Amino acid sequence: MNAAQKIGFTESTKLLIIHADDAGLAHAENRATIQSLQKGIVNSYSIMVPCPWFYEMAIFAKNNTQFDNGVHLTLTCEWENYRFGPVLPISEVPSLVDENGYFFKKRDKLAQNAKAEHVEKELTAQIERALKFGIKPTHIDSHMYSVGAKPEFLNVYRRIAKKYKLPLVLNQQLFEMVGLEMDLSDFKDELLIDNVFMGEFKYFEKGELANFYATALDKMEGGLNLILIHPAFDDDEMKGITINHPNFGSEWRQIDFDFFTSEEAQSKLKEQNIQLITWDEIRKKIYKD
């Protein structure tokens, strides 16, 4: 039984969430995310609570509840010259930060240093901060899929989802795509996404990123599908943030924005009989709200 069937659809129904990661990261990211929701076919996004531009996106989320939004649980910060750390005082979660008080750049450093109790404390604080701003999250997901760095962190992720009655973004294929060896056999009771599509550097390098997305829509199969994107504008702000980081860099993010606000993308949904669904709709089916 696929995920579509588990939430009341037929096996062949092509359900799709087009999800924008990293809202709150930067002003350029926020502007592009908002426009993708308002003018494009993006129907879900998640917010990075620890980031400097969280406030701008939190106000938007609070005032635009018609759009699906989640908390993009953050434990790492991959950028060279743009750094941020926990929302909690460092004294409360010292194992989550480097010598300068910022999140580690890579998941392996997180796995080597972080204590599961600090992970749970910080991720809970990020959700609580969003709630205090008046945001009503529809799901949780993970920046850089860092909850997959260790089994203990993944169990924290599941506990938090159940505590707040929120769906969690989880898929074996997704972990494999980012190089994580994580066995999800113990998570069969969770609603696991059937198919995940996310751009890879090989497509970007060849100038074929937009073609990858078009093909994903053309060949989409029945079940619960997720396309993960990172819309932003290729301006000085994003170029500064993503310096020396071509994968998911500012040019990449501009392509994401351009394709998913295009008429081509809109027409493909109709041509392929793809039905958009939100995490909020899924949440209500799981928790019977």
N, C-alpha and C positions, 0 to 999 in steps of 0.2 A: 504494500500500500504506500503510495507516495504522499507527500505532504499536502497536496491539493485535496486528495481524498480525505485525509484526516481532519480537514477543516470544512468538509461538506461539499466539495466540488467533484466533478468526474475526473477520472485518471488522465484524460486527454486535455483537460482545460489548461490553457497556457496562462498561468498567473505570473505576473511580473511586478517586482518592486525595482524602481530605478532610484538608487540611493546615493545621495551626495555626502561623502565623508568630509570631515575637517572644518565644518562651519565653526567660526570663532577663532580660527587660526590667524586670520588677517582681515583687514578691511576689504581687500580685493577678493578674498575667498567669500566673505559675507555677501558682498554685492552680487557676485556671480551666482551664488547659491540662491539668493532671493529671486533673481531674474530667471533662473532655471525653473524655479517653482511656479513663478507667475506667468512666464511666457513659453516655457518649454514643456517637456513631458516628464521631468523629474517629479517624483511624487513622495519623496521621503528624504530626510536629512538628519544628521546628528551633530551635536555641539560639543566642542572640546572645552570643558569648564575651566581648566587651569590657564587657558591662553588669554593674552591681553585684550583680544577683541571679543571675548565672551559676552560682555555686557551688551554690545550692540546687537548680537544675535539673540540674546536672551529676551530683549525688549521686543524684537520681531516675533519670536516664538510665542511670547505671552499675548501679543496683540493679533496673532494670525493663527488661531487654533485650528483653522480649516486644513492646515498643512501638517502632515505627519512629521514628528520630530522625536529624536532619541538623544540619549547621553552617550557621547563617544568616549568611553572610559579610557583614560590616558595614564600611562605609566612610563612612557619613553618620549624622548625629544630628539629627533634624528638630524636636525639642522646644524650647519657649521657655525653660523654667527648669530643665530636666533635661538634663544634658550628660555626655557620656563621649567618650573618645578611643581611640587605638590600644592594643593590648596590648603592643606593642614600645615601647621608649624613644623619645620624640619625636625625639631626635637621630638615630635610625636611619631615620625616615620623616617628615622635616620637611615634605614637600610635601602630606601628608594632613591637616594641621591648620590651624586658624585662629590668630589672634594670641594666643588664650588656651590653646592646646594641645588643643582639642576638634575632633572631626570637623566638617566643614562641614555646614550644615543642608540644603543643596540640591545636587542632582546637577550643576547647571551650574558651581557653584563648585569642585566636585571635578574636573570636566573641565578647568576653566581652570588649576588649580594642581597637580594630582597627577601624579607621574611613574609610569609603568607599572612600573618596577622597585620602587618603594616600595609600590605596590598589591600586587604579587606577594609581596613580602617580608612585608607585614602579613597578607595573607589566608592565607599559608602558616603564619604564626605562630599565627593563630587556630585552624587545624585541629590544629596540633601541640599547642597547649594543651589542646584537647579530648581528644586522644589520651592525653596525659600524665595526665589525670584518670581514664582508664579507660573513656572513652566510645568506643563503636564506631559511628561515624556510618554511615548508610545512603545518604546523598546530600549534596549541597551545593546551597544556593540563595542568593539575594542580597537583602539588606535594601534596600528602596526600588528594587530592580533597578538598583543603582548600577553594577554591572558593565557595564551597557549605556550608560553615559555617554560612552564612547569605544570605538572598535573595538579599540584596544590593550588595554583592560581586559577586553573580552570574550574576547580571545585568552588572556589570563592565566587567566581563569575556566576555559576549556577545558583549558589545560595542567595546571592544578591538579587538575581532575577526573580526567584520565588518569593523573597522577602517583599519586594515592591510590586509583585504580580505583573511583571513585564516580560514579553518575549525576548529571547536573546538570539543574536545572529550567530549561527553555528553551522559549520559544514566541513566535512572531512577534506573535500577537494580544495577548499579555501586555504586550509592550513598547509596542504601539500604545495599549493601554488607559491606560498611565501617561504617555503623551505622548513616548515615545522613538522617534526615527527610526533604527532599526537594521535593516540588511539581514542576514538570516540565511541567505542563499543559499549561503554558504560552509560552513554547518553541517549540510548534508544528511546527512552520515554520522552525526550525533548522533541520539539518540532524542528527537525533538521531540514534545512533548505535543500531542495533536490539538485539544483544546478546554479553555479555561480560563474559570472563572467566578469573579468577584470583585465584591463589592458596590461600587456607585458612590454618590457623594454624593447624586445626584438621588433614588435610592430611599430613602436614609436620611432625607433632608429631607422627603419625603412620608409617612414612616412605613411604607414598603413594603419595608424591607430583608428581613424574614423572608419576605415573599411572593416576593421575588426568588429566594431560595434554594429555596423550595418549587417554583417554576416551573422553575428550573434542573434539579431532580431529575425533575420530570414530563416535561420535554422533552429529556432527555439522549439523545444519539445514541451509536452504536457508536464504539469507539476508546478511546484513553487520555484520560480526563477528569480535570481537577484543579479542586477548589474550594478557594480560598485564603481563610482566615478568620484573625481575630485575637482569640481569646477572652480576656476578662478581666472583672473585676468592676467595676461602676460605683460604686466606693467613693472615699474621700478620697484615697487614694494615687494611683489612676489619674486622678482629676480633677485632681490637682496636676500630674501628669506631662503630661497632654494639654490643659492650659489653652490656650484660644484656638486649638484644633485640632479642630474638630468632626468632620472626616473622619477616620475611624479613631480617634475619641476614646473616652472611657470608656463613654459610653452606647451607641455603636456596638458596642463589644467585648462589652458585656453581652448585646446582641441576638444576636451571633454565638454566645455561650455558650448562651443560652436555646434557640435554635432547634436547634442540633446536639446538644443533650442531651434533646430532646423526643421523645415517642412518635410524633408526626407525621413527623419526619425518619426515624426508624427504619422506620416502616411504608412510607414511600415507596420505600425501597431494595427492599423485597420486591415492592411493587406494580409497580415499573418494571423488575424483574429486573436490578438494578444489582449488579455484583460488585466489592466492595472489593479493592484490591490495594495492596501496600506498595512503597515504594522499595527495600526490601531484597530483595523477590522479583524486582523488575526488575534490581537490581544483579547478582544471581546469574545471571540469564539473559544479561545483557550480558557479564559477565566470567567466566562459566562456573565459578563457585566451587563 
